[in-house]
Amino acid sequence: MSVIIEAESPLFGGYFGNDVVTELSELHTLGVAVALLSHGADLRGPGLYASHVPASPFKDA
């Protein structure tokens, strides 16, 4: 079995206290393969991105 965790958001909500690291550990213990998928503001702070990229959608945020 495998799962993809998007944007570092826990799959099981508050079941593990909203702690994705604990969730990953538990899934790994159960033999579940886990992939992490991140994009956009998941990888960089919006403010820093806006200060370096003129076309940033975060300029007016």
Phi and psi in degrees as a GROMACS rama.xvg file:
@    title "Ramachandran Plot"
@    xaxis  label "Phi"
@    yaxis  label "Psi"
@TYPE xy
-142.885  156.339  SER-2
-138.677  158.799  VAL-3
-118.486  126.153  ILE-4
-101.693  118.992  ILE-5
-97.9373  135.616  GLU-6
58.1871  30.4781  ALA-7
54.6686  29.062  GLU-8
-96.697  128.425  SER-9
-57.9252  138.571  PRO-10
-68.6981  -33.4756  LEU-11
-106.226  24.8219  PHE-12
55.5086  -129.273  GLY-13
-82.7163  2.21451  GLY-14
-55.2013  -37.9734  TYR-15
-106.852  29.4965  PHE-16
70.6781  28.8125  GLY-17
57.0501  27.5057  ASN-18
-104.716  101.798  ASP-19
-66.1041  -28.8843  VAL-20
-66.04  -43.7156  VAL-21
-63.2979  -41.9361  THR-22
-60.8441  -44.6461  GLU-23
-60.4562  -42.3749  LEU-24
-61.7352  -45.5025  SER-25
-63.7733  -43.1029  GLU-26
-63.0002  -42.6347  LEU-27
-61.6697  -42.2531  HIS-28
-58.9079  -34.0595  THR-29
-82.7807  -0.0571103  LEU-30
84.4711  15.8778  GLY-31
-86.279  128.674  VAL-32
-79.1026  132.948  ALA-33
-122.716  132.47  VAL-34
-115.894  143.892  ALA-35
-107.648  133.312  LEU-36
-119.757  119.876  LEU-37
-131.292  151.058  SER-38
-158.698  160.28  HIS-39
52.4987  -129.588  GLY-40
-68.1851  -9.74765  ALA-41
-64.7773  -28.9967  ASP-42
-98.8325  -18.9149  LEU-43
-143.928  148.68  ARG-44
-68.499  133.118  GLY-45
-56.9084  -38.7597  PRO-46
-64.2302  -45.642  GLY-47
-64.2505  -42.4247  LEU-48
-60.9253  -45.4205  TYR-49
-63.0169  -33.9955  ALA-50
-74.4891  -17.8582  SER-51
-109.29  -16.5041  HIS-52
-122.725  106.568  VAL-53
-54.8938  -34.384  PRO-54
-89.4474  13.1877  ALA-55
-58.5471  133.979  SER-56
-71.9597  -4.87248  PRO-57
-95.1289  1.60268  PHE-58
-53.9602  -42.5534  LYS-59
-99.5885  10.2352  ASP-60
